[in-house]
Amino acid sequence: MHRALFCTLLLAGTASPALAQVVTPPPAPRPATPEYVRPATPSPAPRPARAERQQDPARAAQQRLEQVDLSGFDVPSIVERDDSGALIPLDGATDLAALEANTLIGADQREDIDAYLHRRRASVARSVAQHADVLHDLDGGMLEQISGTATGEVAQASLNTVMQRLNPVLSTGSLPREMYTEGLLSAEQAAAGEQMAQEYRAAVLEQVRADFLPEIDSDVTLVDMVIRSALEERGREALGLYRDMLVFSSDDLLANLTAIGVEGKTLDSLRAQVRGAVGTDDRQERLSIMRDVMTLLDGEQRTALLMRAADGVAPMPAAE
């Protein structure tokens, strides 16, 4: 076997001259490879300008209004002080007061603005009715829980509790900015409104410090007072509307109570309030009477009573 293998190898390495002369013809030349041409890269679509990129409309409006130069305008103020220099509080919501006093707004715009505010007031009135229990407690001094005698964890706990309850009725955002976004105000008019409102709110905080600082002994308590003032400011519109609705409900109080299903002992317990409401036209007296009424009603009855009042104080505008 070894011999046969050796012979085979030998034959393979010593081919005959005849075989060695058989030459394989060279392969045909390969065609030249065409030069690679890179396809053109399509140009990217132009990116929108920074101001045109999608973003929150309220944030975009805020940024635009912050850039408005009001140096050439005579912007009025809604800050008024008494003879002692103390701030005279506004009766209603700050943004609404600023809107009314804004002299940059033309008379020809007021009709559209009033129609918008009418629709907005109707919406807020129904929200107030749906959260009647919260407004009842706010009107009764809920914010007193955030007091100068509560500090540290106690103050934080009370603040958290109050905030959770108040959130549905607190105003959010800026009315001038909202109306600018809706196309009802120019940038200058809206910026002036925001400036007026911010000036008043700063004056409120300044007054809070002046009133409470001599009586408190810790920074935490001062913070509580500032937060309390800020919450009062944000809840001012809803609370003012709630009180208007109470006064409205005092007209024909007996019929209103009967219409929402108040009867029996509850109705008997309210007879004195009914008689009192009939006997006075004084707003503060009527408010006092209606606060007693609301205390004796349950949550569903409070909401039902205020929902009836909403139709009178702020009726929903007819669909266009």
Number of C-alpha atoms within 10 A of each C-alpha: 6 7 8 9 10 11 12 11 11 11 11 10 9 10 10 10 8 7 9 9 8 8 7 6 6 6 6 6 6 6 6 6 6 6 6 6 6 6 6 6 6 6 6 6 6 6 8 9 7 8 10 9 10 9 10 9 12 15 11 15 16 21 12 14 21 12 11 14 12 13 7 6 12 11 17 15 16 18 18 13 12 8 6 6 9 15 17 14 14 14 10 15 19 24 19 16 16 25 21 13 16 20 16 18 20 10 8 8 11 13 10 11 15 11 12 15 15 16 15 14 20 19 15 20 26 21 18 26 25 20 20 24 19 21 24 20 14 19 15 12 10 15 21 13 18 25 16 19 12 16 19 10 9 13 20 15 15 17 18 13 13 20 14 9 17 21 14 15 21 18 18 10 11 16 20 26 26 17 18 21 18 10 10 19 21 17 23 18 26 29 24 28 32 23 19 23 25 15 14 22 17 12 19 21 16 14 18 17 17 12 13 15 15 8 11 15 12 11 11 16 21 20 16 22 24 20 16 19 18 15 18 15 19 19 21 20 23 23 23 16 22 25 20 18 26 25 25 21 26 26 16 12 23 19 13 18 23 12 13 16 12 18 13 8 8 13 18 11 13 21 14 12 20 22 13 17 24 14 11 12 13 10 15 12 15 23 20 14 21 24 18 12 23 18 14 15 17 11 16 13 17 22 22 19 24 26 22 19 25 28 14 14 21 20 17 17 12 6 4 3
